């Protein structure tokens, strides 16, 4: 007789390979967590202070966020983007050096438009890299909310981490504000607003 009870949906084969292989507690005074490695060989690091300051509900949201980064292969993607950025900077430097040598030798005129494009290429690639990183944070937040079913827990954790970081910054640099365009993470208020929208 076939049971009418709905069976549990188990992760697909590729999902379990994306789980972190290790969880490390790092002695760091900051409230921080991070993930490293490729999906097949990854780990999550979490500071001991975060474990003591955040609730279990908030810690679950942070861990789900890092696991979402791992499952999506974000570290590999950002590493490839970083390599491309280094290549562009190297080529730009070589191009500027070649143009300088041409000017010194009098071999020919150098287009100022071409010089500007070569000089601006590394900055453009860096801005694209930062934008990609911010976008991946939004995606990881959304995936973590689906994984835990508790977007409020992650939003609360993000707010507590933001408050703690601002307190440290005020003590050190009197709350120097980094422009959003130059940040690897989106503004916390935007991330919380999206999580509350999911809730």
N, C-alpha and C positions, 0 to 999 in steps of 0.2 A: 504494500500500500504506500503510495507516494505521500510524503508529508506536505501539508500546505503551509507549514511554517517557513517564513522568509529566511533564507540562509544568509549568513554573514558574508559581506563582500570582502574577500581577502585581496591584499595588494597584488598587482600584477607582477610578473617575474622581474621586470626591470626595476620595480619600486624598491624591493628589499636590498638590491645592490647599491641603492643611493643612500642608504642609511649610514650615519657616521660610524666609523669603526672604534672610536675612542672618545671619551669625554674627559677633558683635563680641567682641573681647578688651578687657576693661576693666581699667585700672590701678587695682586695688583690693587693699589688703593682706589682705583677708579671703578665705577659701575660699568663694566664692559663685558661683552661677549663677542666671539668671532668664530668663523669657520675657515678651515684650510683644506687644501687637497682637492682632487678630482672626485666625482661621485663614487667611483669604485674604491677609492682609498682616501678617506676624509676623516676629519676629527673636528670637534668643537671645543673651544676653550672658553671658560667662564671664570670671572674673577671671584675670589673668596668673599670680597666685600658685597658683591651683588647677591651672592647666596644668602648673606646675613641680613641685607637691607630689604630685599624684595620678598613679597609673599609667594607661596607656592603657585598661586594662580598666575602671578606676573612672571615668575621664572618659567612656567610652562609656555607662556606666550613667547618669551625670548628664545627658548630652545626650539620651538616650532618655527620661528623666523629663521634661525640659523639652519635648521634642517631643510627649509624651503630653498635656501640658497644652494645647499648641497644638491638637492634633487634636481634643481634647474641647471646645474653646472655653471653657476655664476662665476666661481673662482677661475675656472678654465677660460671662460669668455673674457673676463677682465684681464687675465694674464695675456691672452692673445692680443687684446687691445693695447696693453702696455708695451708689448713687443713691437707692434706696428708703430706706436708712438715714438719709441726709441729709434726705429729705422727712419722715420720721417725726420726726426731731429738731426740724426746723423747726416742724412742726405741734404738737408737744408744747410747744415754747417759746411759740408763739402761744396755745395753750390755757391754759397757766399764767399768761401775761400777762393774758388775758381774765378768768380767775378772780380774779386779784389786783385788777383794775379793778372787777369786780362787788362784791367785798368792800369795797373802799374807798368805792364809791358807795352801798353799802347797797341795791342793787337786788334782792338776793335771796340766799338761803343757797346755799352751794356744798357739794356732797357731798364728804366727805373720801375716800370710796372712789374717786370719779371722779378726784380730784386724784392719788391714789396711782397709779391706772392710767395716767394721762397722764404722770406723772413717771417711771414704771417702763418705759414703752414704748420709749424710746431704748435703755435697757440691754438689754431683751429682744431687740430687733432686732440690737444689736451682738453679743450672745452667739450668736444664730442665724447671723450672718455668719461669726463665728469658727469655729463648728461646721461650717459648709458648707466653709470653706477647709480645715479639717483633713481632712474627708472626701474632698475632691478630691485631697489629697496622697496618701492611701492608694490611691485609684484610679489616680493617675499612677504610683505605685510598681509596682502590679500590671501596668499596661500596659507599663511600661518593661521589666519582667522578661520579659514575653512577647515584646517586640520584640527584645531582645538575646539572649534565651535564657540569660541569665547573672544571676540574681538575687543571687548571692554578690558579684559585682562592684559592684552598686549598694549592697548592704548594707555592704560594706567602705568605699565612698566616704562613705556617711552617717556611719559610725563615725569616720572620720578628720576629717570636717568638724565633728562634734560635739565631739571631743577638742580640736580647735583653738579652737573657740568658747569652750569652758569654760576653756581656758588664758587666753584674753584676758579673760574675765569675772573670773577670779580676780585678775588683775593690776589690773583697774579697780575692781570692786565686791565683791571677795571672794566671788565665786560666788553672786550673788543669784539665787535660783530663782524663775522666773515660774510661777504656777499654770497647770496644763494647760488649764483652762477659758478662760484669757485669752490663749492662744497661737494664732497663725495656723497653726502646724505641729504635728502630733502629736508626742509624745515620741519621740525617735529610737529608744529601746529597743523601743517598740511597732512602729515601722516595720520595724526589723531583724527582729523576731520574725516578722512576717508574711512578709517576704521569705524568711527561712529556711524557713518553712512551705511556701512555693511551691517552694523548692529541693528 
